[in-house]
Structure formats: structure tokens, C-alpha cells
């Protein structure tokens, strides 16, 4: 979110912020949780949540 403001100079819409939250932050958090837990496999594969 902060990178979008600094590069473009305007605030993104609420839809863009929700998309960034659900598509980037939550996915990254889930991936890192599985990674650090050293699981043999992950529950979800691909783009579908």
C-alpha cells in the first residue's frame, strides 16, 4: 500500500487495498507459516483460496 502511494502519488481505491490484503498479505502469511512449520505438503495449491 505504501509503495503504491509513494510511486504514483495518489491513494488507491478501497477495492485495490482489499485485493492487496487478500491476494498478497494473507497468501504470504499462510505460505510462511507452512514454510517455517516445515510441513511435508501445503493445503492449497494454485490461485484458488
ABEGO torsion letter per residue (X at the ends): XAAAAAAAGBBBBAAAAAAAAAAAAAAAAAAAAAAAAGBABBABBEABX
